[in-house]
Structures are given as C-alpha cells and as structure tokens.
Amino acid sequence: MALLGPADARASSAGTVRHGASQPVYSYADAVRETVWVDTGLDGDGDGRTDRVAADIIRPREPAAAGLRIPAIMDASPYYSCCGRGNELQLKTYDPQGHPVQFPLFYDNYFVPRGYAVVLVDLAGTNRSDGCVDVGGPSDVASARAVVDWLNGRAKGYSTRTGGSTVRPTWANGSVGMIGKSWDGTIANGVAATGVNGLKTVVPISAISSWYDYFRSAGAPLYSGTPADLANVVESSAAAAKCSAVQRELAAGSPANGDWTSMWQQRDYVAAASRVRASVFVVHGLQDLNVRDINFSQWWTALARTGVERKIWLSQTGHVDPFDYRRPVWVDTLHAWFDHYLLGVDNGIQRGPVADVERAPDRWTQDQAWPAPGTVTSRLGLQPGALTTKAGEGTASFTDDPSHGEADWAAAADATTPDKVTFTTGALTRDLRMSGGGSITLTVRPSTTSARLSAVLVDLGPAAIRNYLGSGEGITTLGTRSCWGDSAPGDSACFLDTAADTAQVDYTVFSRGWADVGHYASLSRGVPLTPGKTYSITFALAGTDHVVPAGHRLALIVAGTDNGLIDPPSTKPSVTVDLAHSSLRLPLVGGAGQLPDVTGQISSRPLHGLPAGSPGTGARPERFR
C-alpha cells in the first residue's frame, strides 16, 4: 500500500504538518457547511427516479481558496435523525434554510481545523435521503459508496434533493477514510469490501462483518425478529410509505429457522475480504453482547489473507466507542492514523504495535501482531469434569433449561446441576493466554426433534473487570466535560467525560459460541432431529484475548439455551455428549503444554459474577446502536 496520497494531498499538508502531525491552523468558525445530494443510480423506493442520498459536509474554507485539495473523513449512518450518535446521542441539526449546523461526534471539531473535510452521509431511506433501508444490503452499501465515488469525480451530486444544479467536489483530493460505530462501522466494512478506488482506510468500531452473525449463530437465533425490525426503527416517514416491499423481502430472507439464505450471503462482507484495498483499524469490545465478537475476529482473519495493513484495539467493554473509554489515547492514535493514510505523513503509525488489549480496567498491553506471536491452535480433550490435553472419554448429559444462562452456569461451575456440564483444568501454575478465535466439536444425542448448544469459556478466579453488563456497558458518564477541537454556535467540541465502571467478580466468561444441532450437516438448511440419534457439529467460539492468571482455572461449560443470548428450541431436550468424539480447539500462546491436569478437590462453593440483569437472568442487550 502506498504511504503517500496524491500530489495535491502532500501539497496541502506541507503547510499544516509540523512535528509529524497535522496542526489546527484553519478556522472552524469560518468553515464551509453544505449539503450535497449524491445520485446512487438505484431506485430502491420504486418512485421512477434514481435515489439521492444526503451528504452533509463541513470543510475548512482556506485550502480551496488557495487552490489546494484535501481528504475527507466520512461516517455513513442511519441514525442521524432517529437515534443519535455517541454517548450523548447527538443528532444532526439544521438552520431554517436547511444548512447543517451540528455534526455529531468530535470528528468535525477536531479534524476540520487540521485540514480535513468531514462528510456525514444519511444512508438511503433515512433522514434526508431517498431510497429504502435494506440493513447492510446493496442499497445501504451503494448509498455510501456513491459518496466515495462523488468525492473522486465518478458520481453526480446536486445542490437539492430534487432538481438543483450539479455540484462537483473541486475541493477534494479523492482520499477518503470511513469511520463509524455499530451500523456505521458495518457500512465502512461493506464499502471496503467493494474495493472502491479512493477509499484509503476504514475504522470499524463495534461493527458487523456478516449480518448473519448478528442475527444468528450456526443456525441458532440470537434475536427474535428480522432485519425488517431494524429498518423500521431508522427509516424516515417518507421512505416508510414506499418501502414495504423491501421490508417484506428482509423478513422473508431471514427465517427464524436459522438457515443461511441468499439474503444473508448478500450481506456477508467476510466473503469479499479479498477485494479490500483500504487499511483497516478494527476496534471492538471483548464483552460486546450486541455485535458479538465473532464479527471482529472473522473479519480480521479474512483480512490477514489479503495483506492489507491492519491495527486492532480490544477493550473490556461492551458496545462502547473508544472515545468513551480511552479518550486522549484514542484521539491521538486516530489523528496519527488519518494523517498517515489520508495525508501521507510518515509518522510511523504503520510500524508501531498492531494490537492494544485492555487487560484490566484502564490497563493496556501491546503486541506487534494479533493473534499474539507464539499462538498455537491447540486441541483439548473432554473427560468427565476435566479439560485436558489427553483424548476425551466417557459421556456427560444435561437437560436444556431455557430459564438459565451463562451467568447461572458459571456461578455453579463446580456444582453438579442438570442444566449444564463443566470441564475444568486444575489450578494453573502460570498465566495462560488465549489470543484469537477457537472452535468446538460436540458429538451429541438429543432426546427430542430440536436442540440448541451453547459453549462458554470461563476464567474461574477473582478479578476486577469492567462492569460490561451495567447500563454504560463498562463506563460511567461523569458530569464534567472536556473539549476536543474547536466549537461554533450549535456545535460544541466539549463532551461529557467518562470513567471505568468496575466490578469485583469470582469468574469471568470471556468467549462464547452457540449452535442449532439441526444445522449439523448444512448451514443452508436445518432439519428435524431424530430422537436418540447421534449428531456431530463444529461451531466457532468468538475471538478473544484473555489471560487466565496462575492460580485460576480454565473452564468450558456446555449447555443448551443461553438465556438472554439465544432463543430456545421448540422442544426441551436432554442431551448426551459423547466425550470421546468431542474436542475443543483454543488459540493458546505457547500451546497446550502448560495446562495442568485436574488436581485437588473441586469445590461446590457458588461463585459471584456480575449482578442480576445480566444474560443468564433473562436480560437482552440494547439493540445495535
């Protein structure tokens, strides 16, 4: 990947880059604020004319006046009018003439004075854009890609939503970086997967890489409902009147049986990772129970095969933006990242540590690669009560109890209960680190025509962690504010400060996986089970980077419905696990040789995790935003 942008990008940065970083030399108060409606070439709402999407733009006035062109930072979102962005749920606002006033988040306040444009795009069917929301599909992706094309002179833009004069981006040098959290970051992944020219970097935060893996897991439904429900939340009233056919297609293409349909395939960016040309800075919470962690780990693994330059941050939080858990370091790092990939500044960001991982609240470590150097995918066997390096043997049984989940199981890890089976190591004699994604193969004999499986990895031992199941998902919002950039009337650069919300626990669930046994042979079509027949199924455990400290024990818990995290089957099966034909594969730094055998008397003392209201006691995480 070239480290320098176009010649005019280097020229524009020459006067603003000092000490290896772009400087705030341009006036934010005098910045140009405008809206351009970009033609997508689609007619998603079927009104007989191609859809235009609204791109609200703020850019420094001085570079264009001097004949210089600048790069753009772009956030394409469905949330700018319905739900808000950031910890303070900021919306776009406009003056009486319709000119943009408030640009949510800090990107405009901080980067515009440093010589960047900030472009906030309303996805098709939302806010001031035409078309229909199709939840990560061709319309969503095309509505954002069209703006990248416009910034590179390949698409048409207009001064009004209908009619109007043609607007050309004479101020833009064609270099674009996309950023966003959740749905916004998902669209950044989707646009990158088209291989569009001009997109130099993407920064997906808590983002989806395959929409199937947001709603389903190896056939098991993670949420009731369909993508049409999400479309209903964000679609503008004007679009909703025209888009019922699209919503029917979304519902029909996402059956509750968990089958891998053509609609899901169309929204699988992992399959198109080979097309990605942009650098990628992945940010995710290791306890994100909304956009679950398989989404970042499978995306990262697929990107590794393409050779694109990558960086990753993994926090202990849930679905939280890094601006709200590591603010000063995040702003500095993002600044260096955009300076390098959009302005061509040789600041060394691409040669620094690849991975930053939060080990305890506000305590971070770094690695030159991820998964960590020395990681070995290690096969472990299952014996009654024991997780070992030996071959498995014997059987174990449980009965699905949909009222219980991982919190209940982990709290009673060492007690014999009918709803789960536990396999543990002995007390570790040294730290054991897992870095990456694992998998599990289970050979099972269900008693009914349907069955779900859950597998969770648990660190059995005391720790201080972020309270990821609290209302802030690991953060507490304070009453003070700090400022990041320049302000103007209607758009402040000052945001509420945050601090870590912590909890003392006796166990930590740190990786999870779920499956529907009816999809044992094919993800494309689930089948009814024959009671008493044996089935084998392999499914993924979400990516993680966790250290089980010396003195703690590693546990695998296998059970049925994980209450609050998957939906139950239509029956209530008892399941017998053939341990000789079941196994666990984990990404262990240094390999499995450091695992001890089970030693000593297993205690039946109940353990204490996060408080009630967590998954395992019936709660659902807030959907997506």
N, C-alpha and C positions, 0 to 999 in steps of 0.2 A: 504494500500500500504506500502510495506517495505521501511523503510527510509535508509537502508544501502544496498550498492551494494555487488557484490561478494567479497570474502575474498581478492582476489588479488587487487581489486579496493581500498580497505581500506589500504592494504599494500603500494600500490604505492602512495597513498595520504599522508601517515604518515609523510614522509619527506618534503612534499611540502606545507602542510596545516599549517598555523600559524595564530593566531589571528582570527580563524574562517573562513579563506578564503585561497584558493589555491594561491600560490605565483609564480612569474615568475622566476623560478630557472633553467629552461632548455634553451639551446641555440636555438634561432630561425634560426640563420645563418647556423648552422650545422644540421638543421632538415632534416629528410628523405623526399624526394619528389618523388613520384612514381605514376604510373597508373596501376590499375588492371581492367581487363575486366571480368565482372561477368556474368555468364550464367543465363538467366531468365527462361529458359525452354520453352519459346514461340518462334514461328516462325511467327511473325507478318508481315514480309515483303515477306513471301512465297518463300524464296530462297532455301528451302530444308535443312537449318541448323538452330539450335536454336540461338536466338539473344543474343548477349553480349552487356552489357552496360558499358560505361567507368566510372570508379570511380577514380578521381584524389585525391590523399591522401597526406597530409603533417602531420608529426608527430615528436615529439622530439626523438632524437636518443638515449638519455641516458637511459630511462626506460627499453627498450628492452635489451640493453647491460647489464643491471643489473638483468635481468630475471623478470622484473615487467611488468604487463599488464595495459593498460589504456583504458578509454572510448573514444567514438567518437561523435563528433558533425557533423551532416550531413545536407546538403542542396541539394536537388534534384531539378533540374531546366531544363526547355527547352531553357533558354535564354543565356547560356554561350558563344555562338558564334554568335548569330544573333542580340541581342538587348541590352545585358549588364545588370548588376545588380547595384543597389544603385543609389544614386543621381548623381554619376559621370559616370554611365553606363559602369562599368568595365567589361571587357571580360576576359576569361581565355587566358593566353598566354603560349607558349611552346618554349623550346630551339630547335636548329636544329636537335637534336636527338629525339624530341618529348616528352621530360620530362617537366612536368608542372613547370612554373615559377611564373606567377601571379595567385593567388587565390583571386577572387573578394571579396569585403567587408572586414570587420575588424576581422572576427572570427578567421582566422588563425594567424594574427599578435598578437592578444590578448590572445587567449586560448592555442595555442601550447606551449609557454613558461611556461604555468601553468599546463602542464601535460595532455593535451587533444590532440587527433588526430582530424583533420578537413577533412571531406570527402565531396567533391563536385561531384555530380553524374549528368551526362548528361542523361536526360530522353531518352527512346527509340526513335529512329528516329531523334535525334538531335546531333549536333557536332560530336563526335567520337563514337557514339553508333549505333548499328544495330537496326532494327525494324522500327515500324511506330508510329507516334504520334497519339493517339486516344483521346486526350483532356479530361483527367480525368478518362478515362475508364480503363479496365483491364490491358492494356499494360503500360500506364503511372504508375499506382499504382504498378504493378508487377515489373517494372524495378527498382523502388526504394526499394520495399520490398525485392527484391533479394539481394540487398547490405546489408540490415539488416541481412538477413539470412546468407550471406557470413561472416559477422563480428561475427556471432555466430556459424560458422562451419557447417552450413546446406546447403550451396550452393557452387558451384565451381567457382573459379576465376583463371584467366590466365594472363600471362605476355604480351600477344599480343592480338590483336583483332581477329586474325585467327591463330589457332595453338598455339604455345608457351607452356611454362611449367606451371604446376599448381602452384598457389600462395595461401598460407594459411596465415590467419591473426594471426600469432603467437604472435603479439604484443598487440592484442585487448582482452579486458575482456568481451566483449559481450554487454556492456551497451551502448545504443545509444540514443541520443537526436536529433530529427529532428527540423529544423527551416527553415523559409523562408517567403518571402513576395509574395502575389498575387498567381500566379500559383504554385510557390514553396511551399508556406504555404498550399495551397489546397492539394497538394500531401501529405504533412505531415498529414493533416486530413484524407485523403484516406487510407494511410498506417496504421494510428492508428485504423481506423475502421475495419481493418482486424484482429485486436487482436494479431498481430505478437509478439512472445516472444523476449525479448531483447530490445524492444523499450520502454524506461523508461519515456520519456517525449516528448511532441511536443509543438512548439511555432509558431502557425499560425498567421501571420501578414497580415491583409487586405485580408483574404483568403476566398475562396468559401467553403460552406458546402454542397450545392446541385447545380449542374451545371444548372439545370432548372431555378433556381432562379438567375442565372447570365444572362441568355438569355430571360427569360420570367417571368411574374408575374400574377398568376391566369389567365392564358390564353392570357394576353396582351404581345405582343412582346416588349422587352426592347431595342433590337437592330435588325436591318436588318441583313440578312446573317445567317450563320450557324457556328457550331464549325469547319467545314472544313476550313473556312477562317482563324481561329486561327492556325490550323495545317499548313496551307500554309506559315504563317509568320515564324514559328520556325523550320520547318523541314529542314534537311540537303539536299543538292542537291542529294546525293547518295540515301537517303531514298525516296525523292520525285519521283524518277524514278520507285520505286517499290510499292508505297503506294496509287496509285489512287483508288484502290478498297476500302481501308479503308476510304478515303475521301468521296467517294460516299455514303458509309454507314453512315458517320457522317451527311452528308447533308440530306439523306433520313430520318434519325431518328429524325430530328429536324424541323418538318414542321412549316411554318410561321403562321399556324392557332393556335399555342399555345397549342396543345394537349400534354398531359402527356404520352409520349411513353415509350416503353421498354428501349430505349437508355437513356432517362433521368433517369429512375428508376435505371439503372445500375450505374449511376453517382451521386446517392443520398447517401451521407455518413451519413446524419442525421438518415436515417432508420436503419443504422448499428451501431449507437452510443452505443448500449448495449454491443458491443464487445470491446470497447476501454478499455485498461488496463493502458495506459500511463497517467501521469499527463498532464494537458493542460493549457498553458498560452496563452490566447486569447488577441490579440492586434488589434484594429480597429479604423478607423476614423469615427466619428459620422456624417461627411459630405462626406463620400465616395460615390460618384455617379458613380463609376466604378464597384467595387464589393460592391453592395449595402448592407445596414446594416441588412437586414433580414438574411443575411448569418451568421453573428456572433450571432445574438440573438436566432435563432432557434437551432443552434449548441450548444450554452450554455445551453439552456433549456433542450435539449435532454441529454446532458452530466450530468446535475443535477440529472437526474433519475438514473444514473449509479453509483453515489457516488465517481467518480474519483476526485482527488484533482485538484482544478482549481484556476486560477488567471486571472484577466482581467484588461486591460488598454483601456480606451476610450478617444480619443483626439478630439479636434475641427477640425482637419484637414480633407482633403480628403484622397486620396490614397497615403499615405506617411509613410515611415518607422520611428519608434520612434528614431532611431539613428540620424534622421534629425530634430526632434522637441523637444527632451528631452534627449540629448546625455549623459551627465555624469550620470544622474539617471538611464537611460536605461542600460548602460554598467554595472553599479554596481548591478542593480537588476538582469540582465541576468546572471552575474557572480555568484551571490548567488544562483540563480535558478539551474543552471547547477551543481554547487558544491554540492548542496543538493541532486538532483535527479540522478546525474551521479557519484559523488564521495562519496556520503553517509555522507556529512558533516552536522552535526546538527547545522545549523546556524539560525534556526527559521523562514526561509522564508515561510514555510508552515503554520506558526501560525500568520503571520502578516496580515495586511489588504488585503482582497481579491480583492477589486476594487479600482483603481485610475481613477478619472474622471476629465477631464480638463473643468473648469467652464468658464474661460475667458482665453485669450492668456497667456500661461505660469503660470496660476493659477490653482492648482490642489487640489482636496479633496479626501478623502479616506473613505471607508466603509468596515466593517467586512463581508459583504455579498453583493451579487448582484443577482437580483434586491435588492435595499436598504431595510433594515429592516423596517417593517411597511407599505410596499407596498400592496395596496388593488386594485384588478381589479374592477373598478367602472363603472357602466352603466350610460351613459348620454343620455338624450333625445334631439331631434332636433325639435325646433319650428321656425317659420319664423324669420330668423335673429338672433335667440338665441340658445345658447348651455347651457342647464340647467340640473338640477337634476330631473326635472319633466318629465312626459311622453311626447312624441312628439305629434304634432298635425298639421294638415294642409298639404299643398303641397308647393313645390318650383320647379322651372323649369330653365333649361339652354339649350343653343344650342352649340354643340361641335364646337370649333374654333381651328383647328389644328395649327394655327399660334401663338397661345398663350400658355403660360405655367405658372408654379407656381410663377415665378417672377412677371409676369403681374398680376396674380390673387391677390397675396399678396400685391402688391403696391396699388391695388384698392380694398383692402379688405372691406372698409366701403362704397364703391360706388356700386350702382346697375349697373351691366354690364350683357349683355346677355350670356356671356360665362361661368358663374360660379354662385354658390350660397354660401353665407358665413353665418356661425353661430358663434357667439362670446359670451363670458361671459361678465359680467361687469368688471370694474377695480378691480383687486384682492386686497383684504385688507391685505393679507400676501402672502409670497412666496408659489408657488405651484410647487412641484417636480414630474416629471414623471420618472419612472425607470423601464425599461423593454419594452416588445412589447405589442402593442394594436391591436384592430381589429375594423372593421366597418361592419355593416349590412345595406345595402341600398335596398329598395324596389322601383323599378323604372318602368316607362312606356316609352319605346323608340318609336320614330316615324318612324324608319327605321329598316332594317333587321340586322343591326350590330351596336354595341355601345361599347365604352370604358369608364371606370370610373377612375378618379383619386381622391384621398383624401389626403390632406396635413394638417398637424398641424402647426400653425404659432404662434409665440410669438410676439404680437403687442406692441412694445415699443422700445426705443432706447437702443443700446448696442454696445460695442466694441467686435468684433469677429475676428477670423482668416479669411482671405480672401480665403476661400476654393475654389472659382471659379477662382482664379488667376492662372498664369502659374505654380506656385510652389504648388498649392493646399493648401495654408496656411503657406508656408515657403518662405523665400528669401535666396538664396545662396550667401554667402559672398566671399571675395577674400582671406581671411586668412585660415590657416589650423591648425588643432590640431591633435596630434598623440595619437593612442590608441593601444599600444603594440610595438613590435619590427619590424624593417624594414630589408629588404635584397635587393640586386640588383634586380630590376624588380618587386618588391612587397613592396610598401611603406605602412606604418601604419598611414600615415598622410592624413587626409581627409578635404575637404573644409567645413568650418563652416557654420552654418545657423542661421537665426533669424526668429522670427514670422513675417509674413506678415499680417497686421491687416486692418480692415475696420470699419468705423462707420456706423451703419445701423439703420433704424427705425422699421425693422421687421426681424425676423429670422424664416425661415422654418426649422423645426427640426425633423419631421418624415413624411414619405410618404408611400403610398400604391397605387397599380394600379390593375385593373381587366378588363377582357373582359366579358361582360354580357352574351355572347353566351355560356360561361362555367359555367353558374349558377347552373346547375344540376350535372355536372361531369367535372373534370379536364381532364379526359381521352378523351373526345370528345366534341368539341364545336358544336353548332347548329345555324342555321339562326334563327333570332328573328321574331316574328310576330308583325308587327307594331300595336301599340295600346294595346298590351297585357302587363300585369304586371308580372315582374320577381323580385325575391329576391336573393341577392347574398351577401355572407360574405367573406371578404378578410382581410389579415393581414396588419397592419401598422408596419413598421420596428422598431426594437429595438432602444431605445434612453435612454439618461439620461440627462434631461434638467430641469432647474429651470426657471419658468416664475415668474419674481420678482413682489412683491407687487407694485401696480400701473399700471402694464401692463395688457393686456387682452390676453386670450387664444382664438384662432380662429380655427375652422375647415372650410376648403374650399373644396367643392365638385364640380367637373367639369368633362370634357371629356378628350381629348387628352392632356397630359402634354408635350408640345413641347420640343423636345430635350431629353426627358427621356423615352417616349414610342412612338411607331409608331401608326398612326391614323387608324381607321377602314376604311372599303371600302365605307362607306356612311357618311353623315354628319347629325347625328340625333339631334333632340330636345328631351330632356329627362325630364320627370316629376317625381319628387321624392315624394313618399308617406311618409311623416314625421312621421305619427303615427305608421308605421311599419318599421321604420329605427332607428338605435341607434348606439352609439359609446361606445366602451369599452377601458378604459385607465388604465394603471398601476400607480395609484396615491399614493404617500407616504402620509399616513394619511387618505386616502379615499376622497370621493367627497364632504363631508360635508362642506369643506372650500370654495367651489365655490359660488360666489355671483350670483344673477340674473342680467340680463342686467339692467344697470342703466344709466340715463342721455341721452343726445342727441348724437347719433352716428355721428361722423364727416365724411365728404366726402373728407377730405384732403388726397391727394396721399402720400404714404409712399415711403421711399427710402431704397432699399436693396443693394445687390452687383451690380457692374456695368454691362453694356450691354456685351453680350457674354456669359451670364450665361444660364443654362437651363431656358426655358421660352422665350428665344430670338433665339432659333434655334441651339445652340451650342451642340456638343457631347463631353462627356468626352473622354480622351485618352483611348484606349482600353487596359486594363488589366495589363500591365507590372508593 
